[in-house]
Structure formats: C-alpha cells, structure tokens
Amino acid sequence: MVLDAGVLPLLRNLLSSSKASIVKEAAWAACNILAGTERQRELFIAADLLAPLVKVLSHPEPKYVFFLF
C-alpha cells in the first residue's frame, strides 16, 4: 500500500505548497485517503494531517476550496 511507503509525511509538505495546483492534488489525495478504509483514515490522523487539510479548506481564496467539491 502506498501509505506504507511513507507518503503521508510528504503529503503534509504538498498541502502547504505555495502553488495552487500542487495543493489541489494533495488535497484530492487526502480526501481519497479519508474516503478509504478505517486503517487508512487512522494512518492519516496519526500522521497529524487533519490540521493541514483544514487549513486548505479554510483558505480565504475560493480556488483552494472549490476544487475539492
């Protein structure tokens, strides 16, 4: 599984990128992980990635939020 390969710490950096296109893909990946299995959600939470994802969702520029829906 990709999560076992150590991708979650990298995802944190991507979620805080200054490039909207990178943030978009990272947020999309985060949402896919959260829509996965219970184990995948647990790994995501254990990697402390909820706060960075919430930060993206709270961004004042709508383009950072709209691409997730």
N, CA, C and O atoms as CSV, one atom per row, in Angstrom:
chain,resi,resn,atom,element,x,y,z
A,1,MET,N,N,0.832,-1.166,0.000
A,1,MET,CA,C,0.000,0.000,0.000
A,1,MET,C,C,0.887,1.244,0.000
A,1,MET,O,O,1.947,1.271,0.626
A,2,VAL,N,N,0.437,2.250,-0.702
A,2,VAL,CA,C,1.203,3.485,-0.838
A,2,VAL,C,C,1.453,4.141,0.519
A,2,VAL,O,O,2.522,4.706,0.749
A,3,LEU,N,N,0.476,4.069,1.411
A,3,LEU,CA,C,0.636,4.701,2.725
A,3,LEU,C,C,1.771,4.068,3.510
A,3,LEU,O,O,2.446,4.747,4.284
A,4,ASP,N,N,1.987,2.783,3.318
A,4,ASP,CA,C,3.084,2.096,3.996
A,4,ASP,C,C,4.450,2.495,3.442
A,4,ASP,O,O,5.480,2.245,4.069
A,5,ALA,N,N,4.451,3.112,2.271
A,5,ALA,CA,C,5.704,3.519,1.634
A,5,ALA,C,C,6.196,4.875,2.144
A,5,ALA,O,O,7.242,5.357,1.711
A,6,GLY,N,N,5.449,5.489,3.059
A,6,GLY,CA,C,5.903,6.742,3.649
A,6,GLY,C,C,5.448,7.997,2.946
A,6,GLY,O,O,6.116,9.028,3.024
A,7,VAL,N,N,4.327,7.930,2.263
A,7,VAL,CA,C,3.852,9.089,1.515
A,7,VAL,C,C,3.214,10.163,2.408
A,7,VAL,O,O,3.174,11.331,2.021
A,8,LEU,N,N,2.726,9.797,3.571
A,8,LEU,CA,C,1.993,10.763,4.389
A,8,LEU,C,C,2.829,11.966,4.837
A,8,LEU,O,O,2.329,13.090,4.783
A,9,PRO,N,N,4.064,11.783,5.272
A,9,PRO,CA,C,4.865,12.978,5.611
A,9,PRO,C,C,5.074,13.898,4.405
A,9,PRO,O,O,5.139,15.118,4.556
A,10,LEU,N,N,5.177,13.321,3.231
A,10,LEU,CA,C,5.328,14.130,2.017
A,10,LEU,C,C,4.063,14.915,1.716
A,10,LEU,O,O,4.114,16.047,1.235
A,11,LEU,N,N,2.926,14.293,2.008
A,11,LEU,CA,C,1.642,14.937,1.759
A,11,LEU,C,C,1.508,16.216,2.577
A,11,LEU,O,O,0.926,17.196,2.110
A,12,ARG,N,N,2.036,16.210,3.775
A,12,ARG,CA,C,1.997,17.411,4.623
A,12,ARG,C,C,2.673,18.583,3.902
A,12,ARG,O,O,2.127,19.685,3.869
A,13,ASN,N,N,3.837,18.352,3.336
A,13,ASN,CA,C,4.553,19.415,2.616
A,13,ASN,C,C,3.767,19.893,1.405
A,13,ASN,O,O,3.720,21.090,1.117
A,14,LEU,N,N,3.152,18.954,0.698
A,14,LEU,CA,C,2.397,19.309,-0.501
A,14,LEU,C,C,1.155,20.123,-0.162
A,14,LEU,O,O,0.777,21.022,-0.913
A,15,LEU,N,N,0.518,19.813,0.965
A,15,LEU,CA,C,-0.673,20.562,1.379
A,15,LEU,C,C,-0.344,22.014,1.731
A,15,LEU,O,O,-1.226,22.872,1.704
A,16,SER,N,N,0.890,22.286,2.053
A,16,SER,CA,C,1.270,23.656,2.405
A,16,SER,C,C,2.089,24.339,1.306
A,16,SER,O,O,2.753,25.346,1.553
A,17,SER,N,N,2.037,23.795,0.115
A,17,SER,CA,C,2.756,24.383,-1.011
A,17,SER,C,C,2.193,25.762,-1.353
A,17,SER,O,O,1.033,26.056,-1.065
A,18,SER,N,N,3.011,26.589,-1.959
A,18,SER,CA,C,2.550,27.909,-2.404
A,18,SER,C,C,1.886,27.838,-3.777
A,18,SER,O,O,1.309,28.822,-4.239
A,19,LYS,N,N,1.963,26.685,-4.425
A,19,LYS,CA,C,1.370,26.512,-5.754
A,19,LYS,C,C,-0.005,25.858,-5.623
A,19,LYS,O,O,-0.136,24.755,-5.093
A,20,ALA,N,N,-1.014,26.554,-6.113
A,20,ALA,CA,C,-2.395,26.067,-6.005
A,20,ALA,C,C,-2.571,24.699,-6.656
A,20,ALA,O,O,-3.312,23.866,-6.135
A,21,SER,N,N,-1.913,24.455,-7.771
A,21,SER,CA,C,-2.080,23.171,-8.461
A,21,SER,C,C,-1.553,22.005,-7.621
A,21,SER,O,O,-2.111,20.908,-7.662
A,22,ILE,N,N,-0.496,22.237,-6.871
A,22,ILE,CA,C,0.059,21.195,-6.002
A,22,ILE,C,C,-0.858,20.970,-4.808
A,22,ILE,O,O,-1.116,19.831,-4.418
A,23,VAL,N,N,-1.345,22.060,-4.232
A,23,VAL,CA,C,-2.270,21.949,-3.105
A,23,VAL,C,C,-3.525,21.199,-3.542
A,23,VAL,O,O,-4.046,20.368,-2.798
A,24,LYS,N,N,-4.006,21.491,-4.736
A,24,LYS,CA,C,-5.195,20.827,-5.267
A,24,LYS,C,C,-5.004,19.320,-5.300
A,24,LYS,O,O,-5.850,18.575,-4.805
A,25,GLU,N,N,-3.912,18.869,-5.874
A,25,GLU,CA,C,-3.665,17.429,-5.993
A,25,GLU,C,C,-3.438,16.786,-4.628
A,25,GLU,O,O,-3.879,15.662,-4.388
A,26,ALA,N,N,-2.753,17.492,-3.739
A,26,ALA,CA,C,-2.510,16.959,-2.402
A,26,ALA,C,C,-3.813,16.850,-1.621
A,26,ALA,O,O,-4.041,15.859,-0.927
A,27,ALA,N,N,-4.660,17.854,-1.731
A,27,ALA,CA,C,-5.952,17.816,-1.040
A,27,ALA,C,C,-6.840,16.724,-1.618
A,27,ALA,O,O,-7.561,16.051,-0.882
A,28,TRP,N,N,-6.789,16.550,-2.918
A,28,TRP,CA,C,-7.550,15.479,-3.568
A,28,TRP,C,C,-7.083,14.122,-3.042
A,28,TRP,O,O,-7.902,13.261,-2.721
A,29,ALA,N,N,-5.786,13.937,-2.958
A,29,ALA,CA,C,-5.237,12.677,-2.428
A,29,ALA,C,C,-5.653,12.479,-0.974
A,29,ALA,O,O,-6.005,11.371,-0.569
A,30,ALA,N,N,-5.613,13.554,-0.193
A,30,ALA,CA,C,-6.017,13.469,1.215
A,30,ALA,C,C,-7.473,13.036,1.325
A,30,ALA,O,O,-7.811,12.185,2.148
A,31,CYS,N,N,-8.324,13.612,0.507
A,31,CYS,CA,C,-9.745,13.242,0.532
A,31,CYS,C,C,-9.948,11.790,0.119
A,31,CYS,O,O,-10.806,11.103,0.673
A,32,ASN,N,N,-9.177,11.325,-0.835
A,32,ASN,CA,C,-9.268,9.917,-1.237
A,32,ASN,C,C,-8.833,8.992,-0.105
A,32,ASN,O,O,-9.441,7.943,0.107
A,33,ILE,N,N,-7.807,9.368,0.607
A,33,ILE,CA,C,-7.348,8.563,1.748
A,33,ILE,C,C,-8.437,8.523,2.816
A,33,ILE,O,O,-8.741,7.465,3.366
A,34,LEU,N,N,-9.016,9.679,3.099
A,34,LEU,CA,C,-10.054,9.752,4.127
A,34,LEU,C,C,-11.321,9.013,3.721
A,34,LEU,O,O,-12.105,8.614,4.582
A,35,ALA,N,N,-11.529,8.827,2.437
A,35,ALA,CA,C,-12.689,8.083,1.954
A,35,ALA,C,C,-12.404,6.581,1.897
A,35,ALA,O,O,-13.271,5.792,1.522
A,36,GLY,N,N,-11.203,6.200,2.264
A,36,GLY,CA,C,-10.786,4.796,2.187
A,36,GLY,C,C,-11.201,3.992,3.399
A,36,GLY,O,O,-12.261,4.207,3.986
A,37,THR,N,N,-10.358,3.082,3.747
A,37,THR,CA,C,-10.650,2.168,4.850
A,37,THR,C,C,-10.420,2.839,6.198
A,37,THR,O,O,-9.827,3.915,6.283
A,38,GLU,N,N,-10.893,2.192,7.230
A,38,GLU,CA,C,-10.682,2.713,8.579
A,38,GLU,C,C,-9.188,2.822,8.879
A,38,GLU,O,O,-8.748,3.796,9.489
A,39,ARG,N,N,-8.419,1.839,8.460
A,39,ARG,CA,C,-6.967,1.869,8.684
A,39,ARG,C,C,-6.329,3.059,7.975
A,39,ARG,O,O,-5.449,3.716,8.529
A,40,GLN,N,N,-6.768,3.333,6.763
A,40,GLN,CA,C,-6.224,4.473,6.030
A,40,GLN,C,C,-6.547,5.782,6.742
A,40,GLN,O,O,-5.694,6.665,6.836
A,41,ARG,N,N,-7.770,5.910,7.242
A,41,ARG,CA,C,-8.136,7.115,7.998
A,41,ARG,C,C,-7.310,7.230,9.271
A,41,ARG,O,O,-6.863,8.321,9.627
A,42,GLU,N,N,-7.106,6.115,9.957
A,42,GLU,CA,C,-6.303,6.122,11.187
A,42,GLU,C,C,-4.869,6.561,10.910
A,42,GLU,O,O,-4.293,7.335,11.675
A,43,LEU,N,N,-4.294,6.066,9.819
A,43,LEU,CA,C,-2.936,6.459,9.450
A,43,LEU,C,C,-2.861,7.945,9.122
A,43,LEU,O,O,-1.904,8.622,9.497
A,44,PHE,N,N,-3.861,8.443,8.431
A,44,PHE,CA,C,-3.925,9.856,8.075
A,44,PHE,C,C,-3.969,10.710,9.335
A,44,PHE,O,O,-3.234,11.690,9.458
A,45,ILE,N,N,-4.829,10.335,10.261
A,45,ILE,CA,C,-4.970,11.075,11.516
A,45,ILE,C,C,-3.699,10.966,12.350
A,45,ILE,O,O,-3.251,11.953,12.933
A,46,ALA,N,N,-3.117,9.771,12.408
A,46,ALA,CA,C,-1.888,9.562,13.182
A,46,ALA,C,C,-0.726,10.387,12.610
A,46,ALA,O,O,0.183,10.780,13.341
A,47,ALA,N,N,-0.766,10.640,11.316
A,47,ALA,CA,C,0.276,11.455,10.680
A,47,ALA,C,C,0.026,12.950,10.903
A,47,ALA,O,O,0.771,13.791,10.401
A,48,ASP,N,N,-1.022,13.270,11.654
A,48,ASP,CA,C,-1.363,14.653,12.005
A,48,ASP,C,C,-1.603,15.511,10.761
A,48,ASP,O,O,-1.104,16.630,10.646
A,49,LEU,N,N,-2.385,14.948,9.837
A,49,LEU,CA,C,-2.655,15.656,8.591
A,49,LEU,C,C,-4.006,16.359,8.560
A,49,LEU,O,O,-4.314,17.056,7.594
A,50,LEU,N,N,-4.809,16.190,9.592
A,50,LEU,CA,C,-6.107,16.867,9.592
A,50,LEU,C,C,-5.949,18.388,9.631
A,50,LEU,O,O,-6.638,19.100,8.902
A,51,ALA,N,N,-5.061,18.881,10.463
A,51,ALA,CA,C,-4.867,20.336,10.575
A,51,ALA,C,C,-4.434,20.962,9.244
A,51,ALA,O,O,-4.994,21.985,8.850
A,52,PRO,N,N,-3.456,20.381,8.540
A,52,PRO,CA,C,-3.095,20.970,7.244
A,52,PRO,C,C,-4.237,20.935,6.231
A,52,PRO,O,O,-4.384,21.859,5.431
A,53,LEU,N,N,-5.047,19.876,6.259
A,53,LEU,CA,C,-6.178,19.801,5.336
A,53,LEU,C,C,-7.233,20.838,5.700
A,53,LEU,O,O,-7.795,21.483,4.815
A,54,VAL,N,N,-7.503,21.003,6.972
A,54,VAL,CA,C,-8.464,22.025,7.414
A,54,VAL,C,C,-7.962,23.415,7.027
A,54,VAL,O,O,-8.754,24.282,6.657
A,55,LYS,N,N,-6.668,23.624,7.111
A,55,LYS,CA,C,-6.094,24.914,6.715
A,55,LYS,C,C,-6.375,25.200,5.239
A,55,LYS,O,O,-6.702,26.329,4.871
A,56,VAL,N,N,-6.247,24.178,4.403
A,56,VAL,CA,C,-6.554,24.341,2.982
A,56,VAL,C,C,-8.035,24.674,2.815
A,56,VAL,O,O,-8.391,25.570,2.051
A,57,LEU,N,N,-8.888,23.957,3.525
A,57,LEU,CA,C,-10.326,24.176,3.407
A,57,LEU,C,C,-10.749,25.533,3.961
A,57,LEU,O,O,-11.814,26.040,3.608
A,58,SER,N,N,-9.935,26.118,4.817
A,58,SER,CA,C,-10.238,27.415,5.417
A,58,SER,C,C,-9.578,28.570,4.670
A,58,SER,O,O,-9.687,29.722,5.089
A,59,HIS,N,N,-8.906,28.272,3.584
A,59,HIS,CA,C,-8.164,29.300,2.846
A,59,HIS,C,C,-9.114,30.392,2.358
A,59,HIS,O,O,-10.207,30.085,1.884
A,60,PRO,N,N,-8.717,31.661,2.466
A,60,PRO,CA,C,-9.596,32.756,2.055
A,60,PRO,C,C,-9.848,32.823,0.547
A,60,PRO,O,O,-10.835,33.417,0.112
A,61,GLU,N,N,-8.966,32.222,-0.249
A,61,GLU,CA,C,-9.178,32.216,-1.697
A,61,GLU,C,C,-10.041,31.021,-2.074
A,61,GLU,O,O,-9.665,29.881,-1.802
A,62,PRO,N,N,-11.184,31.259,-2.689
A,62,PRO,CA,C,-12.104,30.168,-3.017
A,62,PRO,C,C,-11.511,29.061,-3.878
A,62,PRO,O,O,-11.940,27.912,-3.775
A,63,LYS,N,N,-10.536,29.379,-4.725
A,63,LYS,CA,C,-9.989,28.346,-5.608
A,63,LYS,C,C,-9.363,27.192,-4.822
A,63,LYS,O,O,-9.252,26.081,-5.339
A,64,TYR,N,N,-8.956,27.448,-3.586
A,64,TYR,CA,C,-8.354,26.395,-2.782
A,64,TYR,C,C,-9.400,25.457,-2.198
A,64,TYR,O,O,-9.080,24.347,-1.770
A,65,VAL,N,N,-10.630,25.900,-2.183
A,65,VAL,CA,C,-11.704,25.082,-1.624
A,65,VAL,C,C,-12.545,24.461,-2.736
A,65,VAL,O,O,-12.902,23.285,-2.658
A,66,PHE,N,N,-12.860,25.224,-3.750
A,66,PHE,CA,C,-13.776,24.763,-4.776
A,66,PHE,C,C,-13.297,23.550,-5.539
A,66,PHE,O,O,-14.112,22.745,-5.988
A,67,PHE,N,N,-12.002,23.401,-5.696
A,67,PHE,CA,C,-11.531,22.255,-6.475
A,67,PHE,C,C,-11.706,20.932,-5.749
A,67,PHE,O,O,-11.483,19.876,-6.341
A,68,LEU,N,N,-12.095,20.963,-4.498
A,68,LEU,CA,C,-12.311,19.720,-3.762
A,68,LEU,C,C,-13.726,19.196,-3.893
A,68,LEU,O,O,-14.013,18.060,-3.515
A,69,PHE,N,N,-14.616,20.028,-4.432
A,69,PHE,CA,C,-16.018,19.624,-4.497
A,69,PHE,C,C,-16.529,19.541,-5.902
A,69,PHE,O,O,-17.696,19.212,-6.116
